Amino acid sequence: MARLIGPPWPLPHLDERVQLFIWFFGLLASAVFVVGVGATRVRRDRSSARARTLLCVGLLGLGLLPQALQRRIPRTSAG
């Protein structure tokens, strides 16, 4: 019942489908971006622990990406 009525929201917001579209491609872009930045930093300074940590965390996020993409898409009130 709460999904049908929804809480009052005084600020403008996007439709649920548009939000899912933005989050989907934002997730892909951020995962690739973090791996790219980590790889660039490691190439510049191979002895940097921060660069290696960033690359490792980026690769972990990239490895978890299939799990995020398999999430069930919530149904909207429009259909």
C-alpha positions, 0 to 999 in steps of 0.5 A: 500500500505504501508503494502505491501512495508514496511519501510526499516529496516537495522537491522535483524528482525523476521517474523511477525508470529514468532513475534506474537508467541513470544508476545503471550506466552510472554504475558501469561508468564509475567501475570502469573509471576507478579501474582506469585511474588506478591503472594510470596511477600504478603506471606512474608510480609502481611503488605507491601503495595508494595507487595499488590499493585504488587499482585493487579496489577498482578491480574488486568493484569490476568483479562484483559488477555482474552481481549488481547487474543481475539485480531484479528491476523493481516494478513501477506503479505505471506497469 
